[in-house]
Amino acid sequence: PQAPRFRQLLGPSFILLGLGLGSGEIILWPYLTSNFGMGIIWGAVLGITLQFFINMEIERYSLVRGESIFVGFARKLKWAPYWFIFSTFAGFAWPGIVAASAKLVGEAMGFSEMHLIAIAMLILMGVVLTLGPVLYKTMERFSMILIGLGVPAIFFLTLYLAGSIDWAALFKGMIGIGEGYKFLPAKIPIASFLAAFEEIKLEGARFEMTKNNLEKFKNWWRLVNWEHLIVFWGAGVFSICLLALLAYVSAYGVTTPGAGIDFVVFEAQSIGASIAPIFGTFFLVVGGLMLFSTQMTVMDATSRIMSENLLIIKRDNWQPKSLPKIYYSFLWAQILVGIIIFMTDLKEPLFLLTLGAVINAGAMFVHIGLTTFLNLTTLEKEVYPSALRIIVMVLAFAFFGYLTARTVISIL
């Protein structure tokens, strides 16, 4: 088909940005900068830059073949659908994001039973996603509203509280210059650093490499690159750096009470003391709602991924009417696991976030390798990745592999 107008493509990147802003960066990068300073913020910029290139290579396959990349993986490797179901559930079933959301909302409300709020939130997400008539549009609208409200609020808070020295620390940190260290401080937990970086039609059709079709591909490719660069990368880097700088201004160099994500509560108290108490409460509520939105987006996205891969396994005898049942089964299975976890002692949000993100980083290592392999072995030379993009994918594969290995070794 012909490429649409640019503004019609804005939705998908808001969904991906919402995933990125909540699945680590909204907590983990501020946690790292509040403890180790702005010298490590280069890692956030590197992480979202690598994710941009990874996402675009996935998009390349889908544009050329007109099908999900998971179908391509299954053609090459019969075990791939089983791997993606397992790795998706193992990585995202840990309810760290909703735990953090419940912590912030609970603090704003003065309610200490975080696990009860988290369980109620999980059930609410399940109900919304189960009863929502158009799931994707619902998620897209919710994410766009929250990002539209949250990012400007964070910007003005940071602008008000940060001085010239703090902004200088941010820009130095983008090139790896910290206070007394370069790139990585000696005592940084490798697991936390790694964690801070994560109508269905099964088969498409090859398009003939005619001049007309190649022109259509180039138009689509140019549009999706610009859309993803502006919304996902641009707004993502901007938001993550502001969140990290706000944590640095509010909490760095100060002994914060408690452990885990209590630094966020201290950060809110610092904001309230510097401006007015209502601003501290506002910060907690906005942060909690952004995390709630992200957890719901994650629930939707992971349920879709697992459903699609199960349908690929059963592709010879699947019925379209079975798709909703499969989707809702995966959705409520994740919710049930989350509720069980909250009924145990594994309730600390930072631990749950880090554990899930480390598992996902290991899965990302495999995903990068498979995506690069698939595009290099199946796509025609006219739509082949450029040398620069191949180099970036190889570097991303090596980077995630190295950090995953370091994390496993440190645990053992």
N, C-alpha and C positions, 0 to 999 in steps of 0.2 A: 504493500500500500504506500501511498504518498505520505511523506513526513508531515505531522501536524504542526500547528503553531507552537512557538516556544512555551507560552503560558499554559498550554494544555498539558505539558509534561511536568509541571512543577510538583504535582502530588507525590509521585514515588520517592523523590529524594527527601521530602519532609518525613515520610515514614522511616526511611533509612537514617535520617538525622535524628529522629526521635529514638530509634534503637541505640544509636551511638551515644547520645547525650545521657541515657539512663543506665546503660549496661556497663558502667564502670567509670566513665569520665566525670559524671556529675558528682561522684563520691571519691573515686580512687585518685584522680589527679589532684583535686584539692587536698586530699589526705596526704599525698606525697609532698606537695609544695608547702603545706602547713608544717610538715615535719623536717623537710630537707631544703626548703627554699625554692626559688624559681629556676635554679640552674638545671633542673631536669625537664623543664617544659618542652624542650626540643623533642623529647620522646612522644609527647602528645601530637605535635605537628607531624612528626615522622609517621606515627601510627595512623592518623587519619589520611595522610597522603598515600601510604601504601594501600589502605583500604579503598581509596578512590580508584587506583589502578586495578586492584583485584575486582572490584565491582564492575568496572568497565570491560574487563576481559570476559566476565560472566555475561554481560550485556551483549558483547560482540557475538558470542555463540548464539544467543537467543535471537538476535536480529538476523543473522545469516540463515539459521536453520528454521526459525519460526517455531521453536519448541523450547521447553525448559532444558537447562543444562543438565539436570538430573537424568533426563532421558538419554542424553549423549553419554554420560558416565556409565549408565547401565548397558549401553551397546558395547562399550569397550571392556567393562569389568562387571561381570555378573554379580559380584558381591557388593558392589557400590551402594545399591538401595538399602541393604541391611546395615551397612556402615553408617549411612546418613541418618537412619532412624535411631540407631543406638547412640551415636555421638551427639545428635541433637537433643535427645531426651536426657542423656547423662550430663550434658553441659548446662542445659537451661531449666531442668526441673528444680534446681536449687533456688529457692525463692529469695535471693539476696536483695533484689531490687524492691520488691514489695515490702520486705523487712525494713529497708531503709526508709521507704515511703511512710510506713506505719510509725516508725520512730519519730520522724519529723512532724507528722500530723499529730501524733500523741503528745509530743512536747508542746506544740502550739495550743492544744486543747487542755493541757494539764492532766493527761491520762497516762498512767505509767504501764498499763498492761498492753505492751506493744504487740504481743503475739495474738491477742484477741482482735485488735484492730486489723492486723495482717490477715488473719483468717477471714474476717468479714470482708476485707478488700478482695481477697481471692474469690470468694463466693459471688461478690458483686460483679467482678470481671467476667466470671463464667456466665452469669445471668445476662449481662449486656451483650456478650458475644453470641450467646445462644439465641437470644430473642431479636438481635439486630437484623433487620431485613436485608441490608446491603452492608456486609461486614467491612469491606475495604473502604468504602466511602465514609462510613462512620469513623473508622480509625484515622483516616486522612484528615477529616474535618477537625476531630479532637486534637490531633497532633499539631495542626496548623494554628489553631486558636491558642493552645498552650505555649507554643514556641513564639507566636506573635506577641503574647503578653509577657512571658517569662524572660526572653532575651533582652527586650528594652529595659525591664525592671532591673535585671542584673547589671546591664550597662550603666544605668544612672547611679545605682548604688556604688559600683566600682569607681566610676568617675568622681563621685563625691568623696569617697574614702581614700583613694590611692593618691599618693604624692608623686613628684617627679622621680624620686629615688626608687619607688616601687615600680613605676613604668620602665625605668632603666633596667631594673632587675629582670623584668619580663623579657625585654628585647635581648639582653645578654643571655638569658636562659634559652632563647630560641636557637642560639649557636653553641649551647652547651657550657656556658661560663657560669658557675655557681659561686657561692661564698666559701672559698677555701677548697674548691674541687672543680674538676672539669668533667662534664657529661654525667658521671655517676658518683655519688658520695660513697664512701667506703662501707657504711653500715646499712645501706638500703636493702630491704628484703627483695630478693630477685623475684619471688612469687608475686609480690605486690606490684612490682614494675611491669612484669609480663602481663598481669591481669588488667592493668590499666590500658593496654593497647586494644572489642569483639562485636470467568467461565473457564474451566480448565480443559485444555486440549492436550492430550499426552504427546502426540506426534505432530511435527511440523512437516515442512517440505523444502527440499533444496530449491533455491532459485537459480535459474540459468544465468551464467556470467555474461549477460548481454550488456550493451552500453547503457540501455535504459534502466535495467535493474541495478547496475553498479552506481548509477547516478542517484537512484532512490536510496541505496544503502549509505552513500556518502552524506546525503542530506540528513537521514536519520542519525547517523553516527555523529555528525557535527552538532546536531541539536541535543542529543542525550549527553554528550560530553560537556557542553556549555551548561546545561541544566544541572548536571551532577557537580560540576566544578563550582558553580555559584552557590547552590543551595546546600549540598552535602559538605563539600570541602570548605568553601568560604565561610558560610554561616557556622559550620562545625568548629573550625579553628578559632573563629571569633568568640564563640560561646565558651568553648573549653578554656581558652586563655583567660577570659574574664572570670570564670568560676574559680580557676586556679589562683588568679591574682587577688580575688576577693578573699579567698581563704588565707593567702599569704599575708595580706594586709591585716586581717582580723586575728589570726591565730599563730603566725610564725614567731618563734622565739619566746612563746609564752607556754608555761606548763598548763596544759588543759586538763580539766577534771575527767576522771573515768578513763575509758579506753574505747577502742573501735571507732565508731562514727560520732562519739560524743564531741569531737572537735567541731562538727557542724552546729551543734547546739551552742557551744562556746562562741562560734563564729556569729550566730544569730544574736547572742547576748551582747557581743562586742558591737555589732551593727546598731542594736537598740540603744546601747549606752552612748554611742557616738552621734546618733541622730535623734531618735525617739523610740520608745519601746514598741510602738506599733509597726515600725519598719523591721524589727527583729522577728516579730510574729509573722509579718507578711513574707519575709524571706523563707521561714520554715514552711508556711502553707504553700507557696509557689513551688519550692523545691519538692515538697511531698507530692503535690499534684503532678508535677512533671515526671517524677519517678513512677507514680501510679499509671500515668498514661503510657510510659515506656513499658512497664510490666505487662500491661494489657496488649500493647503492640507486639511484644515478644511472644506472649501466649498465642496470639493469632498467627503470627508468622511461623512459629515452630510447629504449630498444629497443621498448618498448610504444607510445610516441608515434609513432615512425617507422613501425612495423608498421601501426598503425591508419590512418595517413594514406595509406600505400601501398594498403591494402585499400579505402579510400574512392575512390582513383583507379581501382581495378580492381573496383568494387562490382558491376558487371553480370555478371562471370564469375568471381567469387572462390569458392573452396571452403573450408569450415571446416578441412579437414585441412591446408591450405596455411599456416595461421596460425603453427604452431610453426616451420616452416622459415623463414618470413619473419622472425620474432622472433629466431631463433638466427643468422640471416645478419647482421642488423644488430648483434647483440651481439658476434659474433666479428669483424666488420669494425671496430668500435670498439677491440676488444682488439688487433687487428693493427696499426691505426694507432698506438696507444699504444706497442706494442713497437718499431715503426719509429722513432718519435720518441726513445725511450730509447736507441736505437742510434746516434743522431746527437749533436751537441753541445747540443741543446735539452733539457737535463736539469734545469735549475734550477727547483725547485718554485714559488718565488714568481713567476717569470716566466710559467710555464705556467698557474698559478692566475689571475694578472692578465689574461693574454691571453684565456683562455677566458671569464672573468667579464665582461670588457668586451664581447666579442661577444654574450654572453647578455643583457647589459643593453640593448644595441641591439635584440636580438630581443624583449626584454620591452617596449620602447617600442612596437613594432608590435603585440604581443599585447594590450597594454592598450587600444590604439585599436580593434582589431578586436572585442574582447570588449564594450567599451562600445557600439560601433556595433551589434553583433548584438543585445544585450539591448534597446536603445532602439528598434530597428526591427522586432523580431519578437515580443516578449512582450506579452501583454495587460495592460491597465491595472491589473487586480486584483493582478498579481504583478510590477508594474513596480518598478525600483529607486527608493528614496526620494531626495529632493532632496540630502540629505547624502551619500549613497553616490555619486550622480552627480558631485557636486562633488569628492569625494575621487578618483574615477577620472580626472576631467579634470586635477586637480592632479598626480596620479601620471604621467599621460601627458606633461604639460608638463615635469615634473621630470626624468624619464628622457630625454626628448627633448633638454632643455637640456644635461644632463651628457654625453650621448652626442655631441652636436654639439661641445661644448667639448673632449672627448677627441680626436675626429677632427681638429679644428683644431690642437690642440697637437701631434699626431703629424705632421701635414703641415707 
